[in-house]
């Protein structure tokens, strides 16, 4: 019997064909649906791994599976597949918006080893071949080098992590990037845009360019505007008052003011609503994971559920 929050039959039907299968030589995977339901329970409640209910199986198995899929990009590939299915059906509004949100890090999130982590070993050599040929179970993963290397920063509230994301016009995350909490939003704009990659179900390159981009004044600078013009992306970013004053002071040499569509900018609330959706998961609203790549996997899993349930 399904409990509240568990994968429905329809959601499981989407994910099941993409998950790794055992080759019967190095042991068998524990039932993926049971393990994913355990991960969802932890996402929703923010409980400690060892306090997961027994119906999900050994908590060590669930924790290791989540760490492995965070390290080798399995969560990201699952998210991209769901996005690809939606795009093929015309279900993505490509008038996207970009913003960030600060996440308070629990004291348990501090104290990770300073050495760069290694991805957990794969249970079998061919286990992830079905998902992508790019899965490297022993490749180094981001992190290490102290708090900054694990996307932890100091601010007035203590240790914080910032999630930078883009969202489509239907309030669903398209790309996710982590940074220390004190990092300025504008410094992560290009990484967020570069991570937008929605594959095609048939032949063709993945879609990477939106129809338009909306952002607030935190992203109002010449570098970002030049980046968007260079890629031919229409954008709505309000001009800062000091930039406007400096342009007026220069007279005709200051150039024309950037275009601004008030109706398009009003739709920027979609990214705020996407942030609210993923922060409904308590393991996202408060960071408990020590490793940055594991927390990114946690956020990506929450984004995946948002897409499946939208």
Buried (B, 14 or more C-beta within 10 A) or exposed (E): EEEEEBBEEEBBEBBEEBBBBBBEEEEEBBEBBBBBBBBBBBBBBBBEBEEBEEEBBBBEBBBBBBBBBBBBBBBBBBBBBBBBBBBBEEBBBBBBBBBBBBBBBBEEBBEBEEEEBBBBEBBBEEBBEEBBEEBBBEEEBBBBEEBBBBBBBEEEEBBBBBBBBBBBBBBBBBBBBBBBBEBEBBEBBBEBBEBBBBBEEEEEEEBEEBEBBBBBBBBBBEEBBEBBEEEEBBBBBBBEEEBBEEBEEEEEEBEEEBEEEEEBBEBBEBBBEBBEBBBEBBBBBBBBBBBBBBBBBBBBBBBBBBBBEB
